[in-house]
């Protein structure tokens, strides 16, 4: 195993995060705050992506922080790399299994979904599968109370989050926007014209008011 550094590191990482030993807590925290440099990011993200499915939930916060750091300040975001794909794989796995609502601004679930949106260029067709499922949920929800799906779709088309999606899946962005904000056929129609009774009533109003005014000097205003 020592002959293959990648395998050795991945094995050590898995043992470290899975071990039920309070004495390793400090090491796990330091691992979560690790800051690789240069190409080390690619290796580190690849290894974390492989062990992510086996990590317990308490490790999700440092994993998403690591992935956020790995994909931030990326001048070549329009040309996704393997690192972007690794971050996407992590985000996709979490988002597909996340049933929680976003009760707070910085919930782990919201951060993973933001990561998914940021890395959409790495696997556009897989993003479409995730979003299609959310669209089906709100289309089947006649009462409009599927907040779980709505808040994620709203996040995707928000102007602050849709840069990558608009480039790689523009048609999907438009579909989501229409599903959320465009009513294909108005459900309630109103006639803003006068009904026959209203027209007759309005026509008769000057005579009624003139009769009440009697010989007032203002009576001429209501003559026809």
KALIN-V884989 format. One record per pair of residues at least 12 apart in sequence whose C-alpha atoms are under 6 Angstrom apart, sorted by the first residue. I is the first residue (numbers start at 0). GAP is how many residues later the second one is. Records with the same first field share a line. If there is no record, write none. Layout:
I->GAP, GAP
//
This chain:
9->37
31->30
41->41
45->40
48->37, 41
66->20
79->41, 42
83->35
84->37
87->28, 31
90->21, 25
100->47
120->47
133->15
205->16
//
